């Protein structure tokens, strides 16, 4: 039975549905925007480095003349190996 007078008609139902969809759409867009904003800040920073890497320090010593070419290549090979030369307990 249709209500005429104080009851909600078809336009009222339509506006209620549209308002509900807009509200939840804005809530979802806000969550996505917040996730992207906070995620982008972490990606922009990159890994934290605390000074030059050992290979850079070795290259600087070689450039200054502190070490010769043979010592430079020998130490560079030690730094580039995957396993440490002296493990714990050696």
C-alpha beads as a LAMMPS data file, in Angstrom:
LAMMPS data file: protein, C-alpha beads

90 atoms
89 bonds

1 atom types
1 bond types

-500.0 500.0 xlo xhi
-500.0 500.0 ylo yhi
-500.0 500.0 zlo zhi

Masses

1 110.0

Atoms # bond

1 1 1 0.000 0.000 0.000
2 1 1 1.378 3.429 -0.915
3 1 1 1.452 6.191 1.681
4 1 1 0.380 9.637 0.652
5 1 1 0.928 12.509 3.017
6 1 1 3.449 11.874 5.803
7 1 1 4.934 8.654 4.376
8 1 1 8.080 8.377 2.226
9 1 1 7.461 8.247 -1.515
10 1 1 9.716 6.993 -4.330
11 1 1 11.840 10.160 -4.433
12 1 1 12.509 9.947 -0.726
13 1 1 13.755 6.359 -1.078
14 1 1 15.896 7.350 -4.066
15 1 1 17.530 10.246 -2.183
16 1 1 18.138 8.053 0.854
17 1 1 19.923 5.432 -1.272
18 1 1 22.000 8.068 -3.101
19 1 1 23.007 9.732 0.181
20 1 1 23.988 6.393 1.681
21 1 1 26.115 5.474 -1.350
22 1 1 27.810 8.887 -1.324
23 1 1 28.570 8.643 2.376
24 1 1 30.130 5.180 2.199
25 1 1 31.966 6.096 -0.996
26 1 1 33.539 9.097 0.731
27 1 1 34.481 6.955 3.735
28 1 1 36.177 4.390 1.453
29 1 1 37.953 7.127 -0.540
30 1 1 39.220 8.654 2.698
31 1 1 40.625 5.324 3.877
32 1 1 42.338 4.723 0.513
33 1 1 43.768 8.252 0.452
34 1 1 45.098 7.884 4.004
35 1 1 46.693 4.518 3.186
36 1 1 48.349 5.928 0.075
37 1 1 49.580 9.035 1.876
38 1 1 51.171 7.121 4.730
39 1 1 52.539 4.374 2.445
40 1 1 54.135 6.857 0.062
41 1 1 56.053 8.522 2.885
42 1 1 57.656 5.226 3.873
43 1 1 58.587 4.375 0.273
44 1 1 60.066 7.794 -0.392
45 1 1 62.533 7.557 2.475
46 1 1 64.140 4.309 1.340
47 1 1 66.571 2.325 3.445
48 1 1 68.327 4.062 6.288
49 1 1 72.076 4.338 5.794
50 1 1 74.483 5.329 8.526
51 1 1 77.461 6.643 6.601
52 1 1 79.430 5.318 3.666
53 1 1 79.522 1.631 2.854
54 1 1 82.825 -0.215 3.337
55 1 1 83.468 -0.395 -0.418
56 1 1 83.250 3.411 -0.646
57 1 1 85.639 3.844 2.271
58 1 1 88.072 1.412 0.668
59 1 1 87.878 3.265 -2.662
60 1 1 88.568 6.570 -0.869
61 1 1 91.641 5.091 0.839
62 1 1 92.872 3.793 -2.515
63 1 1 92.272 7.200 -4.129
64 1 1 94.221 8.958 -1.354
65 1 1 97.114 6.550 -1.810
66 1 1 96.862 4.965 1.640
67 1 1 96.781 1.462 0.111
68 1 1 98.170 0.037 -3.121
69 1 1 96.262 -1.701 -5.913
70 1 1 96.978 -5.244 -4.728
71 1 1 95.735 -4.518 -1.217
72 1 1 92.692 -2.713 -2.631
73 1 1 91.666 -5.664 -4.812
74 1 1 92.342 -8.177 -2.031
75 1 1 90.217 -6.262 0.492
76 1 1 87.503 -5.621 -2.080
77 1 1 87.259 -9.367 -2.747
78 1 1 86.917 -10.008 0.979
79 1 1 84.133 -7.421 1.243
80 1 1 82.276 -8.834 -1.770
81 1 1 82.168 -12.418 -0.489
82 1 1 78.810 -13.592 0.810
83 1 1 80.136 -15.409 3.860
84 1 1 82.214 -13.594 6.494
85 1 1 85.918 -14.392 6.535
86 1 1 85.920 -14.948 10.297
87 1 1 82.705 -16.149 11.859
88 1 1 81.904 -16.145 15.554
89 1 1 84.074 -18.545 17.480
90 1 1 86.995 -18.517 14.998

Bonds

1 1 1 2
2 1 2 3
3 1 3 4
4 1 4 5
5 1 5 6
6 1 6 7
7 1 7 8
8 1 8 9
9 1 9 10
10 1 10 11
11 1 11 12
12 1 12 13
13 1 13 14
14 1 14 15
15 1 15 16
16 1 16 17
17 1 17 18
18 1 18 19
19 1 19 20
20 1 20 21
21 1 21 22
22 1 22 23
23 1 23 24
24 1 24 25
25 1 25 26
26 1 26 27
27 1 27 28
28 1 28 29
29 1 29 30
30 1 30 31
31 1 31 32
32 1 32 33
33 1 33 34
34 1 34 35
35 1 35 36
36 1 36 37
37 1 37 38
38 1 38 39
39 1 39 40
40 1 40 41
41 1 41 42
42 1 42 43
43 1 43 44
44 1 44 45
45 1 45 46
46 1 46 47
47 1 47 48
48 1 48 49
49 1 49 50
50 1 50 51
51 1 51 52
52 1 52 53
53 1 53 54
54 1 54 55
55 1 55 56
56 1 56 57
57 1 57 58
58 1 58 59
59 1 59 60
60 1 60 61
61 1 61 62
62 1 62 63
63 1 63 64
64 1 64 65
65 1 65 66
66 1 66 67
67 1 67 68
68 1 68 69
69 1 69 70
70 1 70 71
71 1 71 72
72 1 72 73
73 1 73 74
74 1 74 75
75 1 75 76
76 1 76 77
77 1 77 78
78 1 78 79
79 1 79 80
80 1 80 81
81 1 81 82
82 1 82 83
83 1 83 84
84 1 84 85
85 1 85 86
86 1 86 87
87 1 87 88
88 1 88 89
89 1 89 90
